[in-house]
Amino acid sequence: MALYISYGTGIFRISNRGLWDSRQSFHFVSQFHQNNAQHTVIQNNPSSKENRSSDSFDNVYAANHVPLSFVQRVLLSMGSAGISLSNPSRGDMIATLGETTGPCALQSMLQSMENDKEGRSILSERPRINTKTLDLQKLHQMPDGSLGKAYSNFLAVNNVSPDTRAIVQFVDDVELAYVMQRYREVHDLFHTILQMRTNMLGEVTVKWVEAIQTKLPMCVGGAVFGSIRLSKKQRQKYITHYLPWAIKTGWDSKSLMNVYFEKRWDQPVAELQKELNINVLEFEKDTYILSEDTIRRSKSVNQN
C-alpha cells in the first residue's frame, strides 16, 4: 500500500520503500516539466551521474537538482526528520533533512565565507573532495603529523571513502548548494582536525561544534538528540568532558568552513589547530596523528 501526494508539478510517494533501501521513507517519484510530457525518475545515485562527467559543480548540480514547491519541502522535511530521529543510521534521510531545512543557515554560512579571504577562494574555485580530485597515495606518503597524512589515516582506520557524500539535490540556489556540498565533503576533515573518533560520542561532539558554527538545523538536532543514544559510560564522559569542550571549541575557534584544506595538506595538524584556536581534548590527543596501527589499537580500546 502506498500513498501518493500530488502538488503542483511534483508527486510524492509515501510507503515502505525508501529512497535508497527498503525501510520507510519519502520517495520523490518524479518531477514534471511543463514542456516535457515524459517524466524522469529521480534516484539517489548522484555518484553515478558524477562519475560519467568531470564537469564543474554547476553542471553536476544542474543534473541532480530537484526543485520543490513549498508544500513538498514541508512534507519532505517532516518525513525525513521523523525517520532520522527514529533511525540515525539513515544517512539519506539526514542528508535530505539538511537540505530541506537549511536555506537560512546556508545563507549565513555563505556570507561568512564571503567575508573571509580563504573562504572567498573556496567559493570562487569550488573545489571538490573525492577520489577524482585527491591523490590518496600521495596523502598516505606525507610526513606523520601533517594534515594530509592525518586525513589519510582517518580514511584508512575508519575504512571510508571521500566518495560517499551525496550530491545536493533539494537546495534551489547553486551557491547555497555548493556550501552544503562543501560542508558534507569536509565533515571528515572536521573529525581529523578536532581529533574526534567516529563512534557515537565522537559524532555527537563534532555535531555540537558544527551546530554552533553552521547553525544548520540538522546539526542542531544531531547534537541535541544524538546524546540520547550514548551508552552510560559514554554519557558520563560526554557531560563531564566532551560537551563542555565542544561548546567552547565551537564558539572560540575560527570557522572550519573557511579552511581551504586542499592547500594545507603539508601543514602540521598542530600548527593548523593553533591557527584555528583549537585546543584538543586530552582524551583524544593524537587521534589520527599517530601511525595507523597505533590508531587502530587505540580505537579498539576506546570504542565504547
BALOBA-1460 file (C-alpha; in Angstrom, 3 decimals):
// residues 304
<rec num="1" residu="m" x="0.000" y="0.000" z="0.000"/>
<rec num="2" residu="a" x="1.343" y="3.383" z="-0.984"/>
<rec num="3" residu="l" x="0.018" y="6.887" z="-0.554"/>
<rec num="4" residu="y" x="0.674" y="9.396" z="-3.338"/>
<rec num="5" residu="i" x="0.517" y="13.118" z="-2.680"/>
<rec num="6" residu="s" x="0.394" y="15.404" z="-5.680"/>
<rec num="7" residu="y" x="1.068" y="19.110" z="-5.555"/>
<rec num="8" residu="g" x="1.860" y="21.401" z="-8.462"/>
<rec num="9" residu="t" x="4.238" y="19.626" z="-10.809"/>
<rec num="10" residu="g" x="5.547" y="17.053" z="-8.354"/>
<rec num="11" residu="i" x="4.455" y="13.759" z="-6.855"/>
<rec num="12" residu="f" x="5.452" y="12.280" z="-3.504"/>
<rec num="13" residu="r" x="5.119" y="8.600" z="-2.669"/>
<rec num="14" residu="i" x="4.966" y="7.529" z="0.977"/>
<rec num="15" residu="s" x="5.340" y="3.805" z="1.515"/>
<rec num="16" residu="n" x="7.604" y="1.151" z="2.930"/>
<rec num="17" residu="r" x="10.059" y="1.768" z="0.078"/>
<rec num="18" residu="g" x="12.904" y="4.098" z="0.902"/>
<rec num="19" residu="l" x="14.899" y="6.485" z="-1.202"/>
<rec num="20" residu="w" x="17.799" y="4.045" z="-1.157"/>
<rec num="21" residu="d" x="16.608" y="0.894" z="0.597"/>
<rec num="22" residu="s" x="13.505" y="-0.904" z="1.760"/>
<rec num="23" residu="r" x="12.983" y="0.943" z="5.028"/>
<rec num="24" residu="q" x="10.276" y="3.562" z="5.475"/>
<rec num="25" residu="s" x="10.938" y="6.943" z="3.925"/>
<rec num="26" residu="f" x="9.695" y="9.550" z="1.489"/>
<rec num="27" residu="h" x="10.349" y="8.759" z="-2.142"/>
<rec num="28" residu="f" x="10.260" y="11.554" z="-4.676"/>
<rec num="29" residu="v" x="8.901" y="9.718" z="-7.693"/>
<rec num="30" residu="s" x="9.036" y="12.307" z="-10.440"/>
<rec num="31" residu="q" x="9.306" y="15.942" z="-11.349"/>
<rec num="32" residu="f" x="7.335" y="17.012" z="-14.380"/>
<rec num="33" residu="h" x="8.179" y="19.978" z="-16.578"/>
<rec num="34" residu="q" x="5.556" y="21.943" z="-18.486"/>
<rec num="35" residu="n" x="7.293" y="21.472" z="-21.822"/>
<rec num="36" residu="n" x="8.134" y="17.807" z="-21.324"/>
<rec num="37" residu="a" x="5.339" y="15.259" z="-21.122"/>
<rec num="38" residu="q" x="7.729" y="12.429" z="-20.393"/>
<rec num="39" residu="h" x="8.710" y="12.171" z="-16.729"/>
<rec num="40" residu="t" x="12.024" y="11.018" z="-15.326"/>
<rec num="41" residu="v" x="12.537" y="9.108" z="-12.107"/>
<rec num="42" residu="i" x="14.876" y="10.821" z="-9.670"/>
<rec num="43" residu="q" x="17.038" y="8.309" z="-7.857"/>
<rec num="44" residu="n" x="19.609" y="8.904" z="-5.173"/>
<rec num="45" residu="n" x="22.597" y="7.660" z="-7.055"/>
<rec num="46" residu="p" x="24.270" y="11.008" z="-7.726"/>
<rec num="47" residu="s" x="27.710" y="9.476" z="-7.707"/>
<rec num="48" residu="s" x="26.892" y="7.510" z="-10.873"/>
<rec num="49" residu="k" x="25.993" y="10.712" z="-12.697"/>
<rec num="50" residu="e" x="29.083" y="12.423" z="-11.433"/>
<rec num="51" residu="n" x="31.311" y="9.527" z="-12.463"/>
<rec num="52" residu="r" x="30.150" y="9.946" z="-16.047"/>
<rec num="53" residu="s" x="31.365" y="13.512" z="-16.140"/>
<rec num="54" residu="s" x="34.211" y="15.595" z="-14.802"/>
<rec num="55" residu="d" x="32.251" y="18.817" z="-15.320"/>
<rec num="56" residu="s" x="32.146" y="21.689" z="-12.857"/>
<rec num="57" residu="f" x="29.963" y="21.640" z="-9.760"/>
<rec num="58" residu="d" x="27.427" y="23.832" z="-11.588"/>
<rec num="59" residu="n" x="26.872" y="21.119" z="-14.196"/>
<rec num="60" residu="v" x="26.757" y="18.319" z="-11.639"/>
<rec num="61" residu="y" x="24.272" y="20.355" z="-9.603"/>
<rec num="62" residu="a" x="22.096" y="21.037" z="-12.655"/>
<rec num="63" residu="a" x="22.000" y="17.331" z="-13.476"/>
<rec num="64" residu="n" x="20.876" y="16.381" z="-9.958"/>
<rec num="65" residu="h" x="18.772" y="19.323" z="-8.795"/>
<rec num="66" residu="v" x="15.172" y="18.538" z="-7.841"/>
<rec num="67" residu="p" x="13.045" y="21.707" z="-7.427"/>
<rec num="68" residu="l" x="10.404" y="21.525" z="-4.701"/>
<rec num="69" residu="s" x="7.272" y="23.518" z="-4.008"/>
<rec num="70" residu="f" x="6.711" y="24.887" z="-0.506"/>
<rec num="71" residu="v" x="4.299" y="22.094" z="0.400"/>
<rec num="72" residu="q" x="6.629" y="19.443" z="-0.981"/>
<rec num="73" residu="r" x="9.506" y="20.877" z="1.015"/>
<rec num="74" residu="v" x="7.452" y="20.821" z="4.220"/>
<rec num="75" residu="l" x="6.333" y="17.240" z="3.640"/>
<rec num="76" residu="l" x="9.836" y="16.066" z="2.844"/>
<rec num="77" residu="s" x="11.230" y="17.889" z="5.884"/>
<rec num="78" residu="m" x="8.674" y="16.282" z="8.207"/>
<rec num="79" residu="g" x="9.179" y="12.820" z="6.803"/>
<rec num="80" residu="s" x="12.975" y="12.935" z="6.804"/>
<rec num="81" residu="a" x="13.011" y="14.413" z="10.328"/>
<rec num="82" residu="g" x="10.850" y="11.629" z="11.716"/>
<rec num="83" residu="i" x="12.871" y="8.877" z="10.089"/>
<rec num="84" residu="s" x="16.194" y="10.484" z="11.085"/>
<rec num="85" residu="l" x="15.138" y="10.609" z="14.735"/>
<rec num="86" residu="s" x="13.897" y="7.024" z="14.772"/>
<rec num="87" residu="n" x="16.860" y="5.661" z="12.823"/>
<rec num="88" residu="p" x="20.034" y="7.824" z="12.937"/>
<rec num="89" residu="s" x="21.803" y="5.375" z="10.626"/>
<rec num="90" residu="r" x="19.700" y="6.647" z="7.734"/>
<rec num="91" residu="g" x="22.263" y="8.952" z="6.183"/>
<rec num="92" residu="d" x="19.972" y="9.502" z="3.206"/>
<rec num="93" residu="m" x="17.238" y="10.995" z="5.374"/>
<rec num="94" residu="i" x="19.701" y="13.071" z="7.381"/>
<rec num="95" residu="a" x="21.098" y="14.496" z="4.141"/>
<rec num="96" residu="t" x="17.592" y="15.267" z="2.887"/>
<rec num="97" residu="l" x="16.676" y="16.950" z="6.168"/>
<rec num="98" residu="g" x="19.789" y="19.088" z="5.972"/>
<rec num="99" residu="e" x="18.867" y="20.312" z="2.502"/>
<rec num="100" residu="t" x="15.175" y="20.981" z="3.097"/>
<rec num="101" residu="t" x="15.630" y="22.836" z="6.394"/>
<rec num="102" residu="g" x="18.960" y="24.580" z="5.821"/>
<rec num="103" residu="p" x="18.479" y="27.607" z="3.492"/>
<rec num="104" residu="c" x="18.717" y="30.286" z="6.216"/>
<rec num="105" residu="a" x="21.751" y="28.689" z="7.815"/>
<rec num="106" residu="l" x="23.369" y="28.166" z="4.416"/>
<rec num="107" residu="q" x="22.867" y="31.850" z="3.616"/>
<rec num="108" residu="s" x="24.653" y="32.759" z="6.851"/>
<rec num="109" residu="m" x="27.459" y="30.300" z="6.076"/>
<rec num="110" residu="l" x="27.797" y="31.758" z="2.578"/>
<rec num="111" residu="q" x="28.094" y="35.268" z="3.984"/>
<rec num="112" residu="s" x="30.719" y="34.129" z="6.488"/>
<rec num="113" residu="m" x="32.767" y="32.595" z="3.680"/>
<rec num="114" residu="e" x="32.386" y="35.701" z="1.515"/>
<rec num="115" residu="n" x="33.739" y="37.810" z="4.385"/>
<rec num="116" residu="d" x="36.861" y="35.657" z="4.716"/>
<rec num="117" residu="k" x="39.773" y="35.694" z="2.258"/>
<rec num="118" residu="e" x="40.238" y="31.924" z="2.295"/>
<rec num="119" residu="g" x="36.500" y="31.386" z="2.245"/>
<rec num="120" residu="r" x="36.184" y="33.563" z="-0.853"/>
<rec num="121" residu="s" x="38.824" y="31.466" z="-2.609"/>
<rec num="122" residu="i" x="36.843" y="28.326" z="-1.843"/>
<rec num="123" residu="l" x="33.649" y="29.859" z="-3.201"/>
<rec num="124" residu="s" x="35.427" y="31.138" z="-6.299"/>
<rec num="125" residu="e" x="37.209" y="27.889" z="-7.177"/>
<rec num="126" residu="r" x="34.590" y="25.491" z="-5.798"/>
<rec num="127" residu="p" x="36.969" y="22.598" z="-5.080"/>
<rec num="128" residu="r" x="35.592" y="19.104" z="-4.543"/>
<rec num="129" residu="i" x="36.879" y="16.376" z="-2.249"/>
<rec num="130" residu="n" x="36.633" y="12.932" z="-3.800"/>
<rec num="131" residu="t" x="38.877" y="10.296" z="-5.328"/>
<rec num="132" residu="k" x="38.919" y="12.198" z="-8.623"/>
<rec num="133" residu="t" x="40.385" y="15.312" z="-7.070"/>
<rec num="134" residu="l" x="42.605" y="13.762" z="-4.386"/>
<rec num="135" residu="d" x="45.789" y="11.760" z="-4.771"/>
<rec num="136" residu="l" x="45.190" y="9.448" z="-1.821"/>
<rec num="137" residu="q" x="48.506" y="7.664" z="-2.317"/>
<rec num="138" residu="k" x="50.344" y="10.970" z="-2.092"/>
<rec num="139" residu="l" x="48.474" y="11.882" z="1.097"/>
<rec num="140" residu="h" x="49.353" y="8.489" z="2.558"/>
<rec num="141" residu="q" x="53.048" y="9.127" z="1.910"/>
<rec num="142" residu="m" x="53.113" y="12.562" z="3.533"/>
<rec num="143" residu="p" x="55.034" y="13.082" z="6.800"/>
<rec num="144" residu="d" x="53.476" y="11.980" z="10.079"/>
<rec num="145" residu="g" x="51.747" y="14.870" z="11.761"/>
<rec num="146" residu="s" x="50.802" y="16.614" z="8.507"/>
<rec num="147" residu="l" x="47.153" y="17.262" z="7.676"/>
<rec num="148" residu="g" x="47.383" y="15.110" z="4.550"/>
<rec num="149" residu="k" x="48.730" y="12.091" z="6.432"/>
<rec num="150" residu="a" x="46.252" y="12.551" z="9.298"/>
<rec num="151" residu="y" x="43.344" y="12.651" z="6.836"/>
<rec num="152" residu="s" x="44.717" y="9.568" z="5.087"/>
<rec num="153" residu="n" x="44.890" y="7.849" z="8.484"/>
<rec num="154" residu="f" x="41.273" y="8.805" z="9.144"/>
<rec num="155" residu="l" x="40.109" y="7.245" z="5.885"/>
<rec num="156" residu="a" x="42.163" y="4.079" z="6.391"/>
<rec num="157" residu="v" x="41.302" y="3.488" z="10.040"/>
<rec num="158" residu="n" x="37.581" y="4.038" z="9.541"/>
<rec num="159" residu="n" x="37.523" y="2.298" z="6.143"/>
<rec num="160" residu="v" x="35.674" y="5.159" z="4.479"/>
<rec num="161" residu="s" x="35.946" y="6.894" z="1.124"/>
<rec num="162" residu="p" x="35.535" y="10.585" z="0.281"/>
<rec num="163" residu="d" x="33.168" y="9.450" z="-2.485"/>
<rec num="164" residu="t" x="30.381" y="8.583" z="-0.044"/>
<rec num="165" residu="r" x="28.987" y="12.132" z="0.165"/>
<rec num="166" residu="a" x="25.777" y="12.511" z="-1.839"/>
<rec num="167" residu="i" x="25.266" y="15.316" z="-4.323"/>
<rec num="168" residu="v" x="22.959" y="18.083" z="-3.089"/>
<rec num="169" residu="q" x="19.526" y="17.845" z="-4.720"/>
<rec num="170" residu="f" x="16.955" y="19.939" z="-2.869"/>
<rec num="171" residu="v" x="18.715" y="23.315" z="-2.499"/>
<rec num="172" residu="d" x="17.435" y="25.737" z="-5.142"/>
<rec num="173" residu="d" x="20.351" y="28.188" z="-5.249"/>
<rec num="174" residu="v" x="23.566" y="26.873" z="-6.765"/>
<rec num="175" residu="e" x="25.793" y="28.920" z="-4.433"/>
<rec num="176" residu="l" x="23.990" y="27.646" z="-1.349"/>
<rec num="177" residu="a" x="24.041" y="24.149" z="-2.812"/>
<rec num="178" residu="y" x="27.819" y="24.336" z="-3.107"/>
<rec num="179" residu="v" x="28.117" y="25.484" z="0.518"/>
<rec num="180" residu="m" x="26.095" y="22.430" z="1.588"/>
<rec num="181" residu="q" x="28.181" y="20.174" z="-0.658"/>
<rec num="182" residu="r" x="31.365" y="21.615" z="0.784"/>
<rec num="183" residu="y" x="30.108" y="21.054" z="4.321"/>
<rec num="184" residu="r" x="29.420" y="17.405" z="3.547"/>
<rec num="185" residu="e" x="32.784" y="16.811" z="1.937"/>
<rec num="186" residu="v" x="34.848" y="18.433" z="4.702"/>
<rec num="187" residu="h" x="32.987" y="16.723" z="7.561"/>
<rec num="188" residu="d" x="35.644" y="14.005" z="7.782"/>
<rec num="189" residu="l" x="38.304" y="16.708" z="7.869"/>
<rec num="190" residu="f" x="36.473" y="18.257" z="10.821"/>
<rec num="191" residu="h" x="36.866" y="14.913" z="12.591"/>
<rec num="192" residu="t" x="40.539" y="14.908" z="11.676"/>
<rec num="193" residu="i" x="41.240" y="18.455" z="12.893"/>
<rec num="194" residu="l" x="39.168" y="18.040" z="16.064"/>
<rec num="195" residu="q" x="40.730" y="14.577" z="16.514"/>
<rec num="196" residu="m" x="37.356" y="13.003" z="17.209"/>
<rec num="197" residu="r" x="36.557" y="9.373" z="16.529"/>
<rec num="198" residu="t" x="33.559" y="8.201" z="14.512"/>
<rec num="199" residu="n" x="31.825" y="6.411" z="17.391"/>
<rec num="200" residu="m" x="28.577" y="7.910" z="18.713"/>
<rec num="201" residu="l" x="30.401" y="10.021" z="21.302"/>
<rec num="202" residu="g" x="32.725" y="11.477" z="18.694"/>
<rec num="203" residu="e" x="29.927" y="12.128" z="16.201"/>
<rec num="204" residu="v" x="27.757" y="13.939" z="18.733"/>
<rec num="205" residu="t" x="30.726" y="16.017" z="19.859"/>
<rec num="206" residu="v" x="31.554" y="17.058" z="16.288"/>
<rec num="207" residu="k" x="27.872" y="17.836" z="15.680"/>
<rec num="208" residu="w" x="27.946" y="20.338" z="18.566"/>
<rec num="209" residu="v" x="30.899" y="22.151" z="17.021"/>
<rec num="210" residu="e" x="29.177" y="22.126" z="13.630"/>
<rec num="211" residu="a" x="25.857" y="23.260" z="15.102"/>
<rec num="212" residu="i" x="27.459" y="26.283" z="16.747"/>
<rec num="213" residu="q" x="29.472" y="27.242" z="13.683"/>
<rec num="214" residu="t" x="26.964" y="26.489" z="10.903"/>
<rec num="215" residu="k" x="23.576" y="26.858" z="12.645"/>
<rec num="216" residu="l" x="22.253" y="24.098" z="10.367"/>
<rec num="217" residu="p" x="19.049" y="22.668" z="11.939"/>
<rec num="218" residu="m" x="20.230" y="19.176" z="11.012"/>
<rec num="219" residu="c" x="23.396" y="19.682" z="13.081"/>
<rec num="220" residu="v" x="21.484" y="21.191" z="15.986"/>
<rec num="221" residu="g" x="19.138" y="18.219" z="16.010"/>
<rec num="222" residu="g" x="22.009" y="15.749" z="15.794"/>
<rec num="223" residu="a" x="23.805" y="17.464" z="18.662"/>
<rec num="224" residu="v" x="20.763" y="17.631" z="20.941"/>
<rec num="225" residu="f" x="19.128" y="14.284" z="20.223"/>
<rec num="226" residu="g" x="22.250" y="12.281" z="19.411"/>
<rec num="227" residu="s" x="23.268" y="12.168" z="23.058"/>
<rec num="228" residu="i" x="20.177" y="10.082" z="23.833"/>
<rec num="229" residu="r" x="21.830" y="7.113" z="22.145"/>
<rec num="230" residu="l" x="25.049" y="7.306" z="24.156"/>
<rec num="231" residu="s" x="25.888" y="4.429" z="26.453"/>
<rec num="232" residu="k" x="26.029" y="5.069" z="30.183"/>
<rec num="233" residu="k" x="29.828" y="5.152" z="30.111"/>
<rec num="234" residu="q" x="29.852" y="7.493" z="27.128"/>
<rec num="235" residu="r" x="27.226" y="9.771" z="28.689"/>
<rec num="236" residu="q" x="29.384" y="10.328" z="31.748"/>
<rec num="237" residu="k" x="32.338" y="11.345" z="29.583"/>
<rec num="238" residu="y" x="30.032" y="13.433" z="27.406"/>
<rec num="239" residu="i" x="28.568" y="15.523" z="30.203"/>
<rec num="240" residu="t" x="31.829" y="15.945" z="32.098"/>
<rec num="241" residu="h" x="34.318" y="16.498" z="29.298"/>
<rec num="242" residu="y" x="33.131" y="16.296" z="25.681"/>
<rec num="243" residu="l" x="30.090" y="18.593" z="25.756"/>
<rec num="244" residu="p" x="31.813" y="21.492" z="27.553"/>
<rec num="245" residu="w" x="34.802" y="21.136" z="25.222"/>
<rec num="246" residu="a" x="32.618" y="21.057" z="22.097"/>
<rec num="247" residu="i" x="30.666" y="24.172" z="23.097"/>
<rec num="248" residu="k" x="33.820" y="26.101" z="23.941"/>
<rec num="249" residu="t" x="35.553" y="24.957" z="20.745"/>
<rec num="250" residu="g" x="32.549" y="25.816" z="18.603"/>
<rec num="251" residu="w" x="32.417" y="29.360" z="19.955"/>
<rec num="252" residu="d" x="36.134" y="30.085" z="20.308"/>
<rec num="253" residu="s" x="37.621" y="28.517" z="17.176"/>
<rec num="254" residu="k" x="37.666" y="30.070" z="13.726"/>
<rec num="255" residu="s" x="35.158" y="28.776" z="11.197"/>
<rec num="256" residu="l" x="36.254" y="25.409" z="9.834"/>
<rec num="257" residu="m" x="34.270" y="26.109" z="6.677"/>
<rec num="258" residu="n" x="36.784" y="28.812" z="5.809"/>
<rec num="259" residu="v" x="39.734" y="26.441" z="5.739"/>
<rec num="260" residu="y" x="40.969" y="25.576" z="2.236"/>
<rec num="261" residu="f" x="42.118" y="22.131" z="3.334"/>
<rec num="262" residu="e" x="43.361" y="21.152" z="-0.117"/>
<rec num="263" residu="k" x="46.027" y="23.847" z="0.053"/>
<rec num="264" residu="r" x="47.155" y="22.821" z="3.531"/>
<rec num="265" residu="w" x="47.893" y="19.106" z="3.184"/>
<rec num="266" residu="d" x="51.556" y="19.578" z="4.133"/>
<rec num="267" residu="q" x="50.787" y="21.810" z="7.135"/>
<rec num="268" residu="p" x="51.294" y="20.169" z="10.558"/>
<rec num="269" residu="v" x="47.966" y="19.497" z="12.226"/>
<rec num="270" residu="a" x="49.209" y="21.027" z="15.474"/>
<rec num="271" residu="e" x="50.086" y="24.243" z="13.653"/>
<rec num="272" residu="l" x="46.679" y="24.412" z="11.977"/>
<rec num="273" residu="q" x="44.915" y="23.749" z="15.262"/>
<rec num="274" residu="k" x="46.807" y="26.624" z="16.854"/>
<rec num="275" residu="e" x="45.888" y="28.893" z="13.937"/>
<rec num="276" residu="l" x="42.217" y="27.949" z="14.333"/>
<rec num="277" residu="n" x="42.324" y="28.288" z="18.130"/>
<rec num="278" residu="i" x="41.506" y="24.626" z="18.729"/>
<rec num="279" residu="n" x="42.748" y="23.054" z="21.938"/>
<rec num="280" residu="v" x="42.384" y="19.306" z="21.512"/>
<rec num="281" residu="l" x="40.537" y="17.386" z="24.188"/>
<rec num="282" residu="e" x="43.124" y="15.455" z="26.198"/>
<rec num="283" residu="f" x="41.186" y="12.187" z="25.835"/>
<rec num="284" residu="e" x="41.512" y="12.386" z="22.047"/>
<rec num="285" residu="k" x="45.033" y="13.750" z="21.757"/>
<rec num="286" residu="d" x="46.950" y="12.312" z="18.779"/>
<rec num="287" residu="t" x="43.875" y="10.614" z="17.261"/>
<rec num="288" residu="y" x="44.669" y="10.168" z="13.530"/>
<rec num="289" residu="i" x="48.096" y="11.733" z="14.079"/>
<rec num="290" residu="l" x="49.984" y="8.571" z="15.071"/>
<rec num="291" residu="s" x="50.711" y="5.557" z="12.868"/>
<rec num="292" residu="e" x="47.716" y="3.597" z="11.551"/>
<rec num="293" residu="d" x="48.441" y="0.530" z="13.712"/>
<rec num="294" residu="t" x="48.679" y="2.654" z="16.852"/>
<rec num="295" residu="i" x="45.432" y="4.426" z="15.957"/>
<rec num="296" residu="r" x="43.630" y="1.140" z="15.369"/>
<rec num="297" residu="r" x="44.738" y="-0.208" z="18.731"/>
<rec num="298" residu="s" x="43.661" y="2.999" z="20.411"/>
<rec num="299" residu="k" x="40.342" y="2.912" z="18.586"/>
<rec num="300" residu="s" x="39.716" y="-0.635" z="19.791"/>
<rec num="301" residu="v" x="40.383" y="0.346" z="23.398"/>
<rec num="302" residu="n" x="38.210" y="3.466" z="23.186"/>
<rec num="303" residu="q" x="35.347" y="2.154" z="21.023"/>
<rec num="304" residu="n" x="32.935" y="2.296" z="23.939"/>
